[in-house]
């Protein structure tokens, strides 16, 4: 006989992220209530109750406290830089030698945000 508790714990997410606005980047850019994650990969996104139903004995919870969760951007070819440079009013000079590190990029963004009008 199969121990269903053991099987469900193997299949259960390691982490359930709740209490935030999850930008799914699906075709409709819908907002989900929660996300379940297993081995560093998203298993599912949707309603909190549906994600909680996947919970196992070792599943941890991350409470976003109303914050937004969105996919990360990983672009080693600098497409984002050229896009930002071509879309006013988001023009930032993120080219070398002005920018030599992530810290320099953060400083540029911080300065631009401080100078931007509200909204």
C-alpha positions as CSV (number, residue, x, y, z in Angstrom):
1,X,0.0,0.0,0.0
2,X,1.3,3.5,-0.9
3,X,1.7,6.0,1.9
4,X,-0.2,9.0,0.5
5,X,1.1,11.4,3.1
6,X,4.7,10.6,1.9
7,X,3.8,10.9,-1.8
8,X,2.0,14.2,-1.2
9,X,5.0,15.6,0.8
10,X,7.3,14.7,-2.1
11,X,5.0,16.5,-4.6
12,X,4.2,19.4,-2.2
13,X,5.7,22.8,-2.8
14,X,8.6,24.0,-0.8
15,X,7.2,27.4,-0.6
16,X,3.8,29.1,-0.9
17,X,3.9,32.9,-1.5
18,X,0.7,34.7,-0.3
19,X,-0.9,38.0,0.6
20,X,0.3,40.0,-2.4
21,X,-0.3,40.9,-6.0
22,X,1.4,38.4,-8.2
23,X,1.9,39.7,-11.8
24,X,1.7,36.5,-13.9
25,X,2.8,37.9,-17.2
26,X,0.3,35.6,-19.0
27,X,-1.4,36.9,-22.1
28,X,-3.8,39.0,-20.0
29,X,-1.2,40.1,-17.4
30,X,-3.6,38.8,-14.8
31,X,-2.9,39.2,-11.1
32,X,-2.8,36.1,-8.9
33,X,-3.3,35.9,-5.1
34,X,-0.6,33.3,-4.5
35,X,2.2,31.2,-5.9
36,X,3.6,27.7,-5.1
37,X,7.2,27.0,-5.6
38,X,9.1,23.6,-5.7
39,X,12.9,23.3,-6.2
40,X,13.2,26.9,-7.2
41,X,10.5,26.7,-9.9
42,X,7.0,28.0,-10.0
43,X,4.5,25.1,-9.8
44,X,1.3,27.2,-10.0
45,X,-0.1,30.6,-9.5
46,X,-3.7,31.4,-8.7
47,X,-6.1,31.7,-5.7
48,X,-4.6,31.4,-2.3
49,X,-7.0,28.5,-1.3
50,X,-5.8,26.5,-4.4
51,X,-2.2,27.0,-3.5
52,X,-2.8,26.1,0.2
53,X,-4.4,22.9,-0.9
54,X,-1.0,21.8,-2.3
55,X,0.7,22.3,1.1
56,X,2.8,19.6,2.6
57,X,4.2,19.1,6.1
58,X,7.4,20.9,5.2
59,X,6.0,23.7,3.0
60,X,7.0,27.2,4.2
61,X,5.0,30.4,3.7
62,X,6.2,33.8,2.5
63,X,3.8,36.6,3.4
64,X,4.2,39.5,0.9
65,X,2.3,41.8,3.2
66,X,0.4,43.3,0.3
67,X,3.5,43.9,-1.9
68,X,3.9,43.0,-5.6
69,X,5.6,39.9,-6.9
70,X,6.8,40.0,-10.5
71,X,9.1,37.9,-12.7
72,X,12.7,38.9,-12.6
73,X,14.4,40.2,-15.7
74,X,17.5,38.4,-16.8
75,X,18.9,39.8,-20.0
76,X,22.6,39.3,-20.6
77,X,22.4,41.0,-24.0
78,X,21.4,44.4,-22.6
79,X,18.1,44.6,-24.5
80,X,16.6,46.4,-21.5
81,X,19.3,49.1,-21.6
82,X,18.6,49.9,-25.2
83,X,14.8,49.7,-24.7
84,X,15.1,52.2,-21.8
85,X,17.3,54.5,-23.8
86,X,14.7,54.6,-26.6
87,X,11.5,55.2,-24.5
88,X,11.2,58.7,-23.1
89,X,10.8,59.8,-20.3
90,X,12.8,56.7,-19.1
91,X,16.0,57.7,-20.7
92,X,19.0,56.8,-18.5
93,X,22.6,56.7,-19.7
94,X,23.5,53.1,-18.6
95,X,26.4,52.8,-21.0
96,X,30.1,52.2,-20.1
97,X,32.0,54.1,-18.8
98,X,29.3,56.0,-17.0
99,X,28.0,52.7,-15.6
100,X,30.5,50.1,-14.4
101,X,28.4,48.1,-11.9
102,X,24.9,47.2,-10.6
103,X,25.5,49.8,-7.9
104,X,25.9,52.5,-10.6
105,X,22.7,51.4,-12.2
106,X,20.9,51.6,-8.9
107,X,22.2,55.1,-8.3
108,X,21.0,56.2,-11.7
109,X,17.6,54.8,-11.2
110,X,17.4,56.3,-7.6
111,X,18.3,59.8,-9.0
112,X,15.8,59.6,-11.8
113,X,13.1,58.5,-9.4
114,X,13.9,61.4,-7.1
115,X,13.6,63.8,-9.9
116,X,10.4,62.3,-11.4
117,X,7.1,63.9,-10.9
118,X,4.6,62.0,-8.6
119,X,2.7,59.2,-10.3
